[in-house]
Amino acid sequence: MMLGPTISVRETYADYYVRLTDDDLKDLCLDLLWAESPDTRDEKSLGYVEFAGLWHDAVVSVAFFWRSFEGGIAILPDPLDVSTNLMLVDSKGYDAGTKGTALALMRMIQSRETAMSIKG
């Protein structure tokens, strides 16, 4: 989807996505809202985590399921399993799509070591 060059990423859109650029994403503050750890004895169990924050006047949310094993290894989800109301756009207004946005969010969360703070 292409946004016109005069459209601000801070505007509200009918699809309810909050649009951010890569630079905006660096400034986004997310707080751990809720986390549930999986049962490490059952490799089929999933944990759930949700982060929330504000971007100007908009509430933003990033949530996903995750898995951990007895060895302490946490496996983050497929990017298509990330649930968010954010959409990453480039400087020309082209969006990165749900997968590109989810990958960027997962990298951001991992780089901030937020995923390491998940506790049951």
N, C-alpha and C positions, 0 to 999 in steps of 0.2 A: 504494500500500500504506500502511496506517495502522499506526503503532506506538502502543501504549498509552502514556499519559502518564507511567507509572511506569517505563517501559523506558528504560534509559540507552543513549545512542548508542555507548557504549564496550563494550557487550556483543557477543559473537560470535553470529552468526546462521547458520542452516542454509544460507543462500544465499552465505555467505562475503564479503558486502559489509561494508566498514567504513563505518559511517554517521557523517557529520559535518554540522554546521550551517554556515551562512555564516561565523559567528564563528570556529568551529573551523578552517575552511579558511584563514582569515587567518593562523593560527598554525602551519599545516602547513609543515614544512621538507622540501623535496625536493631531492635531489642528482642531478646528471646521472650516470646509470649507464653509458649507452652511446649512441653516436651514429654514424651512418653517413651521409655526405653523398651526394646524388645526383650523377650525371654531368650537369653543366650543359649539355653539348653535346647531350644527348638529353632533350627535354622530356617523354619518357615515363618517365624514371627517377624513382624516389622515394627519398628519404632516410628514415631511421628513427631515432627517438630514444626513449629510455626514462629516466624519472626514478623514483627510489625513495626511500623514507624510512620513518620509524617514526611511528605514531600510538599512543601509549601502548605496549602490548605487541604491536601488530599491524604487520606489514610492509605498506606500501602501495606501489602501482606505478601509474604513468601512462605510457602509450606511444602513439605515433602515427607515421604516415608523413607526410612533408612533401616539398615540391618547391621547387627554386630554379631561377632562370634566370640567364643570363649577366649580366644587369643587376644581379644581387644580390638580387632580390626573392624572398623566401621566402613561400610560400603554405601556410598551415596547413590541415589537413584538414577535411572535413565532420565535425561533431561525432560522428556515428555511427561514424566510423573510430577514435575514441579508445578505447583498451583500458585499463581500470582496474578495480580492486577497491574503489573508493570509491563511495559513494552519498550525495548531498547530501539532507538532510532539513530541513524547516522546524521552527519551534518547536512545532508541533502534532504532529509526527511523520510528516507526509506527505512521501514522497520526491519528488524532482524528476525522477525517471526517468533513463534513461541519457543522453538528449539534453541535458536540463537540467544534469545533473552534468558532462557533457563540456564544455558551453559555459562553465560556471563555472570548470572547470579550465583551459581554454584562455585565458580572460581572466586568471586568476591567473598562469599561466606567462608570458603576454605582458606583464603589468603588472610582473612582476619581471625582465623582460628576459632570462629564462632562455633563451628561444628564440633570442636573438641570440648566445648563447655556443656554439651548435652549431658544431662544427668537424669536418672529415673526418679 
